[in-house]
Amino acid sequence: MPEYLSPGVYVEEIEVGTKPIEGVSTSNLGIVGPTERGPTDVRLVTSALEFQRLYGNPVNGSHLAHAVRGFFDNGGRRCFMARVTSDDANPAGGTFGTLQLEALGPGAWGENVLVSITDPSQRDPANPANPNPDRFRLVLAYYTVLPATAGTADFVDPTLPGAQSNRAFVRPDALEVYDNLSALNGDANYVLRVLGGSSLVFGAWTGGQARPANTGAYVPLAGGDNGAALDLNDFAGGDQGPFTRNGVQVSWSTGLLGLERVDEVNMLVAPDEHALQGLRGAVIGQCERLRDRFAILSVAPGERVVTNIQVDPPTSFAALYWPWIQVLDPNGLERVSVPPVGHVAGIYARTDVERGVHKAPANAVVRGALELEFAVSRGMQDILNPRGVNVIRDFRSDGNGIRLWGARTMADDPSWKYVNVRRLFLFLEESIDEGTQWVVFEPNAEALWDRVKRSIESFLLTVWRNGALMGTRPDQAFYVKCDRSTMTQDDIDNGRLICYIGVAPVKPAEFVVFRIHQWALGAKTAV
């Protein structure tokens, strides 16, 4: 209670009624695997173009880049990316006078980063005929494959002031140009601050802070190493650091561990799950342990005999899709077969936005799919669907395109056989969990129980009105109990507040049956 120690008028703010519960997002993808280049800490990317800028092009033996593109093509908006590298891989680096540069992430790719330090375009205030001696220009050029002319004396960027255009300079796959940089901390163009936005390098000082000398030509970073072949421990990830990056001390987590620590992730994908034994189990295990995300998996490539397809292990926190699909490579020249998991995740996200998490993510066109690895007939699906394998079917002969045609989990419990039911409960549980954190350490008595009950009822009422729950009335759709019928005195004495919540989720109309019969004019209705 407030204290009133002297006469006067007191105006106070008080809280009454319920505290609102806000529904969490359900369409954020977490994806793990190797990339051409890029950082190993988890990064949020919001478009295929942003992914390519930071992580490069697809790499041989990995389907991750295609999965990310498929996710965004099919309606995805937010993807948390965890790049995987060997635990003994090393980043390339180089020292340029007082300035030290290190590739943004381990691997031999960093040796294809070329560095040029030259005079700035800014003029010397004391002598306008000369460049400003306190400033410099930094150019970073990355090539997937280094051109033969790289590093030669005439390999000069034609955009440099006063430089003559020549054929030795080949347009790089990634080019970053930073002009009028300063070595002074606090300057608007302080080099370490500016490099915080680089997709190629980190920066540090080797001793003192002075303008680095001109390189005279493009100089490659050196010492990058891919390390040994990837194993399950690399995908599992670990804690890294602390390191000094661009003048700031940072630490991060890699791989699946890094994604585990991102609470916003709702869907989890490892497109290369078939390349490594135990990876599927690690993905499913995270979803079952955290209970706030759902795994999207695929059948192994080349599996054409439907009776050989196994749903293993049984779980309600994952769904399995078959067959693989054919898409265009980034150059648009060739078709490649890829697992459909990224495209399916995009359909999940698109359905969540357009209809809601309660709508089964099925009967939706798979954007970007040109062909199926195998044609799927109704007879095949008759075998696979009851076993929990969701198929992608080609309905182009009917004018309906290639569509996702299944919405079952890998569960052996009939209560959790539908994807939308499990994901709806994940949404409800996470939303209620995050929306009732204020309850902890409040006085555990009737007034608190009533506020909790009304907060959850208000949230579930909105969920019901959005069509996610059964029933024509709220009391048919859900109930909330939080009183002495749900708690004993021992529970109360030991600080436990127990609330029972029951909801009736909608189920998809998986089998639509129209029964037609002949009806004589004037006859009574037979059914």
C-alpha positions in Angstrom: 0.0 0.0 0.0 1.3 3.6 -0.7 2.2 5.8 2.2 0.5 9.2 2.8 2.6 11.2 5.2 1.4 14.7 4.6 -1.9 16.3 3.7 -2.6 16.8 0.0 -4.1 15.4 -3.2 -2.7 12.1 -4.5 -3.3 10.9 -8.1 -2.4 7.2 -8.6 -2.4 4.7 -11.4 -3.9 1.3 -10.6 -4.4 -1.9 -12.5 -7.8 -3.5 -12.7 -9.4 -6.3 -14.7 -7.5 -8.7 -16.9 -4.0 -8.6 -18.4 -4.2 -9.3 -22.1 -2.5 -12.3 -23.6 -1.0 -11.7 -27.1 -0.7 -14.6 -29.5 2.8 -15.4 -30.5 4.0 -15.7 -34.1 3.9 -19.2 -35.6 5.7 -18.7 -38.9 9.3 -18.2 -38.1 11.7 -20.8 -39.6 14.9 -22.0 -38.0 17.2 -23.7 -40.6 20.6 -25.3 -40.1 23.2 -26.5 -42.5 26.4 -25.6 -44.5 26.6 -22.6 -46.8 29.2 -21.2 -49.2 30.2 -18.5 -46.7 29.0 -16.3 -43.9 28.9 -16.1 -40.1 28.2 -19.0 -37.8 26.1 -17.2 -35.3 22.4 -17.3 -35.9 21.2 -14.5 -38.1 17.7 -13.4 -39.1 17.2 -13.1 -42.9 14.0 -11.8 -44.4 14.4 -12.5 -48.1 16.2 -14.8 -50.5 18.3 -11.8 -51.7 19.5 -11.1 -48.2 20.4 -14.7 -47.7 22.5 -14.7 -50.9 24.2 -11.5 -49.9 25.3 -12.9 -46.6 25.7 -16.7 -47.3 26.4 -16.9 -51.0 25.2 -19.4 -53.6 24.3 -23.1 -53.2 27.2 -25.4 -52.4 27.7 -28.9 -53.7 26.2 -31.6 -51.4 23.8 -29.3 -49.6 20.2 -28.3 -50.3 20.0 -25.5 -47.7 20.1 -22.6 -50.2 17.3 -24.1 -52.3 15.3 -24.7 -49.1 15.6 -21.0 -48.1 14.6 -19.8 -51.5 11.6 -22.2 -51.5 10.6 -20.8 -48.1 10.5 -17.2 -49.3 8.9 -18.1 -52.6 6.0 -19.8 -50.9 5.2 -17.0 -48.5 7.8 -17.2 -45.7 8.9 -13.9 -44.2 11.4 -14.6 -41.4 14.2 -17.2 -41.4 16.7 -17.7 -38.6 19.8 -19.2 -40.3 22.5 -21.3 -38.5 25.5 -21.9 -40.7 27.4 -25.1 -39.9 31.1 -25.5 -40.3 33.6 -28.0 -39.1 34.8 -27.4 -35.5 38.4 -27.3 -36.7 37.8 -24.9 -39.6 39.7 -21.6 -39.6 38.9 -18.2 -40.9 41.1 -16.4 -43.5 42.6 -13.1 -42.4 45.1 -10.4 -43.2 47.0 -7.5 -41.7 47.1 -4.2 -43.5 49.4 -1.9 -41.4 47.4 -1.2 -38.2 44.2 -2.7 -39.5 43.5 -6.4 -39.2 40.7 -8.0 -41.2 39.2 -11.5 -40.7 36.7 -13.3 -42.9 33.1 -13.3 -41.5 33.1 -16.9 -40.7 35.5 -19.9 -41.0 36.4 -21.7 -44.2 38.6 -21.5 -47.3 36.1 -19.2 -48.9 37.7 -16.3 -47.1 40.9 -16.7 -49.2 38.7 -15.4 -52.1 38.2 -12.1 -50.4 40.4 -9.4 -52.0 41.3 -6.2 -50.1 42.2 -2.9 -51.6 43.1 0.2 -49.5 43.7 3.4 -51.4 43.3 7.2 -51.1 39.9 8.5 -50.3 37.7 10.7 -52.6 37.6 13.4 -49.8 40.1 16.2 -50.3 42.6 17.5 -47.7 41.1 20.7 -46.2 44.6 22.2 -45.9 45.6 21.3 -49.5 42.5 20.6 -51.7 44.8 19.3 -54.5 45.6 16.2 -52.4 43.5 13.4 -50.7 42.7 13.8 -47.0 45.7 12.1 -45.3 43.5 11.0 -42.3 41.0 9.1 -44.5 41.2 6.1 -46.7 39.1 4.0 -49.1 38.5 0.3 -48.5 37.2 -2.1 -51.2 36.4 -5.7 -50.5 35.8 -8.0 -53.5 34.7 -11.6 -53.1 34.8 -14.3 -55.9 33.3 -17.8 -55.7 36.2 -18.6 -58.1 39.1 -16.3 -58.2 39.8 -14.9 -61.7 43.2 -15.6 -63.2 44.1 -11.9 -63.2 43.4 -11.5 -59.5 46.2 -9.9 -57.5 48.1 -8.7 -60.6 49.2 -5.0 -60.8 46.6 -4.1 -63.4 43.7 -5.7 -61.4 42.3 -2.2 -60.6 38.8 -1.4 -59.7 37.6 1.0 -62.5 35.4 2.8 -60.0 38.5 4.2 -58.2 39.0 7.9 -58.7 41.3 8.5 -61.6 41.7 4.8 -62.4 41.4 3.7 -66.0 38.9 1.1 -66.9 40.6 -2.2 -67.9 39.7 -5.7 -68.7 41.7 -7.2 -65.9 39.1 -6.3 -63.3 36.3 -9.0 -63.2 33.0 -8.1 -61.6 33.0 -9.9 -58.2 30.2 -12.0 -56.7 30.1 -9.6 -53.8 31.6 -6.1 -53.7 31.7 -3.7 -50.8 33.1 -0.2 -51.2 33.7 2.0 -48.1 35.0 5.5 -48.8 36.4 8.3 -46.6 36.9 5.9 -43.6 38.5 7.1 -40.4 40.7 5.4 -37.8 39.3 7.7 -35.1 36.7 6.1 -32.7 33.7 8.3 -32.5 33.9 9.5 -36.1 30.8 8.9 -38.2 32.9 6.9 -40.6 35.0 5.0 -38.0 36.2 2.0 -39.9 35.3 -0.7 -37.2 31.8 0.8 -36.8 31.2 0.8 -40.6 32.5 -2.8 -40.9 29.7 -3.8 -38.6 27.5 -3.9 -41.7 29.9 -6.0 -43.8 28.9 -9.4 -45.1 32.5 -10.3 -45.7 34.9 -9.3 -42.9 35.4 -8.3 -39.3 37.9 -5.6 -38.3 40.3 -5.1 -35.5 43.4 -3.0 -34.6 46.8 -4.7 -34.4 48.3 -2.0 -32.2 47.4 1.7 -32.1 44.8 3.3 -34.3 46.3 5.0 -37.4 45.3 5.2 -41.0 46.4 1.9 -42.7 48.9 2.3 -45.6 47.7 1.8 -49.2 47.9 -1.8 -50.5 48.7 -0.7 -54.0 46.7 -3.6 -55.4 44.1 -6.1 -54.4 45.5 -8.4 -51.7 43.8 -11.7 -50.8 43.1 -12.8 -47.2 45.0 -16.0 -46.3 44.9 -18.9 -43.9 41.3 -20.1 -44.4 40.6 -23.8 -43.9 37.4 -25.9 -44.2 38.6 -28.4 -41.7 37.4 -32.0 -41.5 34.1 -33.3 -43.0 31.0 -32.3 -41.1 29.7 -34.6 -38.4 26.7 -34.6 -36.0 28.6 -32.6 -33.4 29.1 -29.8 -35.9 25.3 -29.7 -36.5 24.6 -29.9 -32.8 26.8 -26.8 -32.3 28.2 -25.2 -29.2 29.1 -22.0 -27.5 31.8 -19.8 -29.1 33.8 -16.9 -27.8 34.2 -14.4 -26.3 35.8 -12.8 -29.4 36.5 -9.2 -30.3 34.7 -8.3 -33.5 34.8 -4.8 -34.9 35.9 -3.5 -31.5 33.2 -5.3 -29.5 33.5 -8.4 -27.4 30.9 -11.0 -28.4 29.9 -14.6 -27.8 27.4 -16.8 -29.6 26.1 -20.3 -30.1 26.2 -22.3 -33.3 24.2 -25.0 -35.0 21.1 -26.5 -33.5 22.1 -25.1 -30.1 22.1 -21.6 -31.5 18.6 -22.1 -32.9 17.5 -23.6 -29.6 18.3 -20.3 -27.9 16.1 -18.3 -30.3 12.7 -18.3 -28.7 11.0 -16.9 -31.8 11.7 -20.1 -33.9 8.4 -22.0 -34.5 9.4 -24.3 -37.4 12.7 -26.3 -37.6 14.3 -27.7 -40.8 17.6 -29.4 -41.6 17.4 -29.9 -45.4 20.5 -32.2 -45.4 19.0 -34.5 -42.7 19.6 -37.6 -44.9 23.3 -36.9 -45.3 24.1 -37.6 -41.6 22.8 -40.3 -39.4 21.3 -39.0 -36.2 20.5 -35.5 -37.5 16.8 -36.2 -37.9 16.6 -37.4 -34.3 18.4 -34.3 -33.1 15.9 -32.0 -34.9 12.9 -33.9 -33.5 14.5 -34.1 -30.1 14.8 -30.3 -29.9 11.1 -29.9 -30.9 9.9 -32.4 -28.3 12.1 -30.9 -25.6 11.3 -27.3 -26.1 7.6 -27.8 -27.1 7.5 -24.5 -29.0 8.5 -25.6 -32.5 7.6 -28.1 -35.1 9.9 -30.1 -37.4 9.4 -30.5 -41.1 11.1 -33.5 -42.6 11.4 -35.3 -45.9 11.8 -38.9 -47.2 15.2 -39.8 -48.5 15.9 -39.1 -52.2 15.3 -41.8 -54.7 12.8 -43.7 -52.6 10.2 -44.8 -55.1 8.8 -47.9 -53.4 6.1 -46.6 -51.1 6.1 -49.7 -48.9 9.7 -49.0 -48.0 9.0 -45.5 -46.7 9.1 -45.6 -42.9 7.8 -43.1 -40.4 10.4 -43.2 -37.7 10.4 -42.2 -34.9 6.7 -41.6 -34.1 6.2 -38.1 -32.9 3.5 -35.4 -32.9 6.1 -32.7 -33.2 7.1 -33.4 -36.8 5.6 -34.1 -40.2 7.1 -36.1 -43.1 6.8 -35.2 -46.8 7.4 -37.1 -50.1 8.6 -36.9 -52.9 11.4 -34.5 -53.6 10.7 -31.8 -56.1 12.6 -30.3 -59.1 13.4 -26.6 -59.1 15.6 -24.3 -61.2 19.1 -23.6 -60.0 20.0 -20.0 -59.2 21.1 -19.3 -62.7 17.8 -20.5 -64.1 19.5 -22.9 -66.5 19.2 -26.4 -65.0 16.7 -28.3 -62.9 17.9 -29.8 -59.6 16.1 -32.2 -57.3 15.7 -30.9 -53.7 13.9 -31.9 -50.6 10.5 -30.1 -50.3 11.0 -29.0 -46.7 11.8 -25.3 -47.3 8.8 -25.0 -49.7 6.6 -26.7 -47.2 7.7 -24.4 -44.4 6.8 -21.5 -46.7 3.3 -22.9 -47.1 3.0 -23.2 -43.4 3.9 -19.5 -43.0 1.6 -18.5 -45.9 -1.3 -20.4 -44.4 -0.7 -19.0 -40.9 -0.8 -15.4 -42.3 -3.8 -15.9 -44.7 -5.9 -18.2 -42.6 -4.4 -18.9 -39.2 -2.4 -21.7 -37.5 -5.6 -23.7 -37.0 -5.9 -24.2 -40.8 -4.3 -27.3 -42.1 -1.3 -26.4 -44.3 -2.4 -28.4 -47.3 -4.3 -28.2 -50.6 -1.8 -25.4 -51.5 0.3 -24.8 -54.6 4.0 -25.5 -54.2 5.4 -22.4 -55.8 8.7 -23.0 -57.6 8.1 -26.7 -58.1 8.5 -27.7 -61.8 8.2 -31.5 -61.5 8.1 -34.2 -58.9 10.9 -36.7 -58.4 8.2 -39.4 -58.7 4.6 -39.2 -59.9 2.2 -39.9 -57.0 -1.1 -41.6 -57.7 -4.1 -41.8 -55.4 -3.3 -45.5 -54.9 0.1 -44.6 -53.5 -1.4 -42.0 -51.2 -3.9 -44.6 -50.0 -0.9 -46.5 -48.5 1.1 -43.6 -47.3 -1.5 -41.2 -45.8 -2.7 -43.5 -43.0 1.0 -44.1 -42.0 1.6 -40.3 -41.6 3.4 -39.6 -44.9 2.2 -36.4 -46.6 2.5 -36.4 -50.3 2.9 -33.7 -53.0 0.8 -34.4 -56.0 0.6 -33.1 -59.6 -2.8 -31.9 -60.5 -1.7 -29.9 -63.5 -3.9 -32.0 -65.8 -6.9 -30.6 -63.9 -5.5 -27.1 -64.0 -4.7 -27.1 -60.3 -0.9 -27.2 -60.3 1.5 -29.1 -58.1 0.0 -29.2 -54.6 0.8 -30.2 -51.1 -1.8 -32.9 -50.4 -1.5 -34.0 -46.8 -1.5 -32.6 -43.3 -0.6 -35.4 -40.9 2.0 -35.6 -38.2 4.2 -38.6 -37.5 2.3 -39.4 -34.3 1.0 -42.8 -33.4 -1.6 -41.2 -31.1 -4.8 -40.4 -33.1 -5.4 -37.3 -30.9 -2.4 -35.7 -32.5 -2.5 -36.9 -36.1 -3.1 -33.6 -37.7 -0.4 -30.9 -38.2 -2.7 -28.0 -37.5 -3.9 -29.5 -34.2 -0.4 -29.9 -32.8 0.7 -26.5 -34.1 -2.4 -24.9 -32.7 -1.5 -26.3 -29.2 2.0 -25.1 -29.6 0.6 -21.6 -30.3 -1.8 -21.7 -27.4 0.8 -23.0 -24.9 3.5 -20.5 -25.9 1.1 -17.6 -26.0 -0.3 -18.4 -22.5 3.2 -19.1 -21.1 4.5 -15.7 -22.3 1.4 -13.8 -21.5 1.1 -14.9 -17.9 4.7 -14.4 -16.7 3.4 -11.5 -14.5 1.7 -14.1 -12.3 4.9 -15.4 -10.8 5.3 -14.3 -7.1 1.9 -12.6 -7.0 -0.2 -13.4 -3.9 -1.6 -16.9 -4.5 -5.3 -16.3 -3.6 -8.8 -16.0 -5.0 -8.2 -12.5 -6.5 -5.2 -13.7 -8.5 -7.0 -16.9 -9.6 -9.9 -14.9 -11.0 -7.6 -12.5 -12.9 -5.7 -15.5 -14.4 -8.9 -17.2 -15.4 -10.3 -14.1 -17.1 -7.1 -13.3 -18.9 -7.0 -16.8 -20.4 -10.7 -16.8 -21.2 -10.4 -13.5 -23.0 -7.5 -14.9 -25.1 -9.3 -18.1 -26.0 -12.4 -16.2 -26.9 -10.5 -14.4 -29.6 -9.0 -17.7 -30.7 -12.5 -19.2 -31.0 -13.9 -16.1 -32.9 -11.0 -16.6 -35.4 -12.3 -20.0 -36.2 -9.6 -22.1 -34.5 -12.0 -23.9 -32.0 -15.1 -26.0 -32.4 -18.5 -25.0 -31.1 -21.2 -22.4 -31.8 -20.8 -21.0 -28.3 -17.6 -20.2 -26.2 -18.6 -22.8 -23.6 -18.6 -25.5 -26.3 -15.1 -24.4 -27.5 -13.1 -24.1 -24.3 -13.2 -24.0 -20.5 -10.8 -22.5 -17.9 -10.7 -23.6 -14.2 -8.5 -21.9 -11.6 -9.9 -22.3 -8.1 -9.8 -24.7 -5.1 -11.1 -27.5 -7.3 -7.8 -27.4 -9.2 -5.5 -26.9 -6.2 -5.2 -28.5 -2.8 -4.1 -26.5 0.3 -0.8 -28.3 0.0 -0.4 -26.9 -3.6 -1.1 -23.4 -2.2 1.2 -23.7 0.7 4.0 -24.8 -1.6 3.5 -21.9 -4.0 1.7 -23.8 -6.8 -1.0 -22.1 -8.9 -2.7 -24.8 -11.0 -5.0 -23.9 -13.8 -6.9 -26.4 -16.0 -7.6 -25.4 -19.6 -9.6 -27.4 -22.1 -10.0 -26.6 -25.8 -11.8 -28.2 -28.7 -9.6 -27.7 -31.8 -11.0 -27.8 -35.3 -10.0 -30.8 -37.5 -9.4 -30.6 -41.2 -12.0 -31.9 -43.6 -9.6 -34.5 -44.9 -12.2 -36.7 -46.6 -14.9 -34.8 -48.4 -17.8 -37.1 -49.4 -20.8 -36.1 -51.5 -23.5 -38.8 -51.5 -25.8 -38.3 -54.5 -29.0 -40.2 -55.3 -31.9 -39.8 -57.7 -34.9 -38.0 -56.3 -38.3 -38.2 -57.9 -40.2 -34.9 -58.3 -42.6 -34.5 -55.3 -41.1 -37.3 -53.3 -40.2 -36.9 -49.7 -36.5 -36.5 -48.9 -34.9 -39.9 -48.4 -32.1 -38.7 -46.1 
